[in-house]
């Protein structure tokens, strides 16, 4: 059994027992993950930016010329002659 101490110094009170109990409850619901931070070597997808292959696919023949994606001309519906 762990012992915890609640301390009062002057007008300040430290609730060690209550804080520890609440921390354990929070850790049960939302455990901390031991993940490395995002750095310059992180993948584009992880950082949240688009990668070059995806941008090339989206822009098509406009890649390197404009930021407007390439859209092929629309096909007009022509009714056949009767």
Backbone bond lengths (Angstrom), bond angles and torsions (degrees), N, CA, C in turn:
res aa  C-N    CA-C-N  psi(-1)  N-CA   C-N-CA  omega(-1)  CA-C   N-CA-C  phi
1 X - - - 1.444 - - 1.525 109.01 -
2 X 1.334 116.09 130.47 1.456 120.16 178.78 1.506 109.70 -85.01
3 X 1.309 113.53 145.92 1.454 118.61 174.56 1.513 107.77 -105.25
4 X 1.313 116.04 140.06 1.450 119.78 175.77 1.516 108.26 -127.87
5 X 1.311 115.15 159.12 1.449 120.73 -173.11 1.514 109.61 -127.57
6 X 1.319 116.00 130.94 1.453 122.05 171.00 1.521 106.77 -101.03
7 X 1.331 116.16 127.99 1.457 120.73 -172.86 1.519 109.92 -118.99
8 X 1.327 114.32 139.95 1.464 119.54 173.93 1.524 107.67 -126.45
9 X 1.331 114.57 120.54 1.463 120.21 178.36 1.516 106.70 -123.59
10 X 1.306 115.77 113.44 1.457 119.93 -176.13 1.520 109.30 63.53
11 X 1.333 117.16 -124.78 1.457 120.32 178.50 1.523 112.78 -95.63
12 X 1.350 117.78 -3.23 1.458 121.62 -177.87 1.518 110.20 -92.94
13 X 1.326 115.10 137.34 1.452 120.50 179.54 1.523 108.88 -122.64
14 X 1.312 117.32 133.43 1.459 123.08 176.03 1.524 107.53 -112.35
15 X 1.308 115.35 119.75 1.462 120.47 -178.55 1.523 109.46 -98.63
16 X 1.307 116.64 78.04 1.461 122.03 -178.43 1.512 112.79 -61.29
17 X 1.339 117.35 -44.93 1.468 120.99 -177.98 1.522 111.14 -64.59
18 X 1.312 116.19 -46.52 1.456 120.62 -178.65 1.528 110.79 -64.89
19 X 1.334 117.03 -42.76 1.463 120.24 178.98 1.520 111.96 -61.99
20 X 1.315 117.38 -43.75 1.463 120.74 179.37 1.520 111.15 -64.63
21 X 1.316 117.75 -41.74 1.463 121.27 179.78 1.530 110.10 -63.80
22 X 1.328 117.18 -44.53 1.461 120.39 178.86 1.530 111.40 -65.74
23 X 1.326 117.82 -38.78 1.466 120.82 178.69 1.527 110.78 -62.27
24 X 1.333 117.52 -42.08 1.466 120.57 178.01 1.525 111.30 -63.03
25 X 1.332 116.86 -40.30 1.470 120.46 178.79 1.528 111.14 -65.15
26 X 1.308 117.07 -42.32 1.467 120.83 179.19 1.522 110.43 -65.33
27 X 1.330 117.42 -41.82 1.462 120.83 -179.89 1.518 111.85 -65.13
28 X 1.303 118.79 -28.60 1.465 121.16 175.83 1.522 110.26 -66.89
29 X 1.311 116.35 -42.25 1.462 121.20 -176.66 1.521 111.00 -80.36
30 X 1.319 117.80 -42.91 1.457 122.54 -174.75 1.524 109.81 -130.19
31 X 1.340 117.54 79.83 1.463 118.75 -177.88 1.525 110.49 -69.41
32 X 1.318 115.58 146.98 1.456 119.79 178.76 1.521 108.49 -79.63
33 X 1.321 115.99 138.32 1.455 121.18 178.63 1.519 108.92 -98.96
34 X 1.291 115.34 138.61 1.456 120.58 -179.64 1.523 108.23 -90.19
35 X 1.341 116.24 78.71 1.452 121.81 -178.76 1.522 110.06 -111.16
36 X 1.320 116.67 143.76 1.462 118.27 177.36 1.523 109.94 -70.70
37 X 1.311 117.45 152.64 1.467 119.78 179.29 1.525 110.55 -70.54
38 X 1.301 115.43 161.75 1.459 120.61 176.52 1.515 107.89 -75.42
39 X 1.334 116.74 131.77 1.453 120.23 179.00 1.527 109.70 -135.57
40 X 1.304 116.82 -170.61 1.460 122.06 -175.43 1.523 112.20 -64.50
41 X 1.321 118.27 -22.52 1.463 120.76 -179.34 1.518 112.88 -90.08
42 X 1.322 118.15 -1.66 1.462 121.57 -179.93 1.524 110.40 -67.75
43 X 1.321 115.78 151.09 1.462 119.61 -179.67 1.523 110.45 -68.31
44 X 1.332 115.60 155.50 1.456 120.93 -179.16 1.522 111.70 -59.39
45 X 1.315 116.36 -40.26 1.464 120.40 -178.28 1.522 110.53 -64.26
46 X 1.310 116.89 -40.41 1.466 120.32 -179.73 1.528 111.77 -67.64
47 X 1.330 116.55 -37.70 1.456 121.17 -179.57 1.530 110.26 -72.96
48 X 1.322 116.89 -27.66 1.458 120.44 177.66 1.514 114.47 101.84
49 X 1.331 116.37 19.14 1.458 119.36 176.64 1.520 108.91 -113.56
50 X 1.322 116.14 159.72 1.457 119.92 179.45 1.516 110.59 -75.33
51 X 1.318 117.22 149.89 1.458 119.25 176.43 1.521 109.47 -98.00
52 X 1.316 116.34 166.48 1.461 121.00 -172.73 1.519 112.17 -62.14
53 X 1.312 118.27 -40.43 1.464 120.40 -179.54 1.525 111.31 -61.91
54 X 1.326 116.91 -40.78 1.459 120.26 179.79 1.524 111.16 -67.71
55 X 1.323 117.22 -38.85 1.467 120.55 179.19 1.524 109.95 -67.50
56 X 1.333 117.84 -41.25 1.468 120.90 176.99 1.530 110.57 -60.10
57 X 1.318 117.09 -42.40 1.459 121.22 179.78 1.524 110.51 -63.75
58 X 1.313 117.07 -42.87 1.460 120.82 -176.60 1.526 111.80 -70.65
59 X 1.326 117.42 -42.42 1.457 120.24 -175.32 1.524 113.50 -83.14
60 X 1.318 117.52 -21.11 1.456 120.58 178.25 1.510 111.54 60.98
61 X 1.358 117.10 -132.45 1.460 120.61 -176.87 1.525 112.19 -71.97
62 X 1.299 119.02 -9.48 1.468 121.61 177.59 1.529 112.39 -84.92
63 X 1.338 118.83 -1.06 1.456 121.41 -178.64 1.527 109.66 -60.95
64 X 1.297 116.86 126.46 1.448 122.58 178.89 1.522 113.52 88.96
65 X 1.326 117.88 -8.00 1.459 120.93 -179.38 1.516 112.61 -111.15
66 X 1.321 117.61 -37.57 1.455 121.52 -176.45 1.523 109.21 -154.60
67 X 1.335 116.35 166.56 1.464 119.30 177.70 1.517 111.16 -94.13
68 X 1.338 116.57 -0.21 1.459 120.81 179.18 1.525 108.93 -82.41
69 X 1.332 118.21 125.17 1.467 119.84 179.87 1.534 111.26 -62.42
70 X 1.319 115.48 147.93 1.458 121.04 177.20 1.521 109.15 -72.07
71 X 1.309 115.61 132.27 1.458 121.54 175.28 1.520 107.53 -127.85
72 X 1.315 118.39 122.25 1.458 119.19 177.90 1.526 109.87 -64.53
73 X 1.342 117.26 153.60 1.468 118.92 179.92 1.523 110.41 -60.73
74 X 1.314 114.98 144.43 1.463 118.25 -178.51 1.518 110.19 -73.19
75 X 1.287 114.90 149.33 1.457 121.99 179.96 1.519 107.45 -91.26
76 X 1.318 115.36 124.25 1.462 117.97 178.61 1.525 108.88 -85.93
77 X 1.283 115.41 136.49 1.460 120.45 179.61 1.523 109.30 -78.29
78 X 1.306 115.84 119.27 1.464 121.21 179.29 1.518 107.54 -113.13
79 X 1.314 114.45 126.23 1.460 118.61 178.45 1.532 109.17 -76.29
80 X 1.326 117.04 137.45 1.465 119.28 179.01 1.540 110.72 -67.71
81 X 1.348 116.17 150.58 1.456 120.84 177.95 1.514 109.87 -73.82
82 X 1.319 116.59 144.92 1.466 119.90 178.82 1.477 110.61 -102.99
